[in-house]
């Protein structure tokens, strides 16, 4: 594309693209802020709903941008900060002369500043931010904190306690593999390190794997509570052969075609949360796994009652694999089973059932009707959603895409009768929060401001004590 472009023009393209990128992000966030402001007024009485206006707007953002609910919630937070607390910085941002990295730092470092001090701080930051683009992350943070301290010392962010940053994350890396990232107590880490070494050492000296590979493989026995790692030397006289006494069991579910298990096909399988598994990995798992056929519904006669049978619910969850809301990847295994056409007009049948995570189930149920969300389900599980703005989004069942047998039609259902909804206050059925999202946010800020105020007071006490002990007035 740029093979014939001169170097000077390449530099110009980079600069213009960078400015355009910042302007585009600013425009998106300002649009998010405007939509939230309108919805907040329209749904002001719903702030104590479990699925509050913030969740409802996030559902619209998820569908429009094909992003997760959590990312949409984050965008709302950034958009509100720019609109309500940093409008002058937002004007600089939309010109494209500062980037999102800087804006995000400013939003985070000014979050605890008192509302009364924000206009002056916003103006000061807007005057200076263009000069800070070359600063590194730590230097930029320090520069913003310096200005925060000038206008509201108690608003300077308190460093998080080291102990609060603990986590363990496990996620797919490449096909058939996963990565583990963690921040744990040092003593626990040392114990885990030694335990992996001990398990890796339970094989004989002829095992072909490296120590690093054996430590990685030892995670399986460790998770299952087994006392040893299976040796791969291949010898029937292996001195390390021992029974795997499972002190505890961990059950995982894998979806695969029977032909792959039989060895007549190399079609991959699927491990929820980790994605595609190669055929070889599937056959290794199947050698010691309990195999259970998944029944694909063929009857067009609906099941009686509201709750689907275990077999029907199992099929729906495997067909969908995730929440069916656009952009949502919440596992179907922990999602609700929703009737697309509400029961009893809608049928308890695969052609009228799908998986929604709890948040999106509540939004579909309580933000529906004229001016709300509506959805339609096709017989192959495809969902066609219409947003409050009239935009239409289509999602296909992930399992049905990966496995043709799950994506086939489950049968046409009779046209449901018109459902007469009684005139009742349906909102009374919505689960409630103990306090609003705003109150939760304010409580966190107040707690951190108190901690900063205590640190300032302690520093002043130490300074006064030092002066009392060391200060000598000049002679007169």
Secondary structure, DSSP 8 states (H G I E B T S, - for coil): --TTS-HHHHHHHHHHHHHHHHHHHHHHHHHHHHHHHHHHHHTGGGTTBSS-HHHHHHHHHHHHHT--HHHHHHHHHHHHIIIII-HHHHHHHHTTSS-HHHHHHHHHHTTTS-HHHHHHHHHHHHHHGGGGTT--HHHHHHHHHHHHHHH-GGGS-----GGGG-EEEEEE-STT-EEEEEE--HHHHHHHHHHHHHHHTTS-TT--S-HHHHHHHHHHHHHHT-SS----S--TT-TT------SS-----EE--HHHHHTS----EEETTTEEE-HHHHHHHHTTS-----------S-BSSSS--HHHHHHHHHHH-B--STT---BGGGSEEEESS-TTTS-BSGGGEEEE-HHHHHHHHHSBSTTSBEEEE-TTS-EEEE-TTS-EEEE--HHHHH-GGGSS--------------SS-GGGGS-B-SS-HHHHHHHHHHHHHHHHHHHHHHHHHHHHHHHHHH------
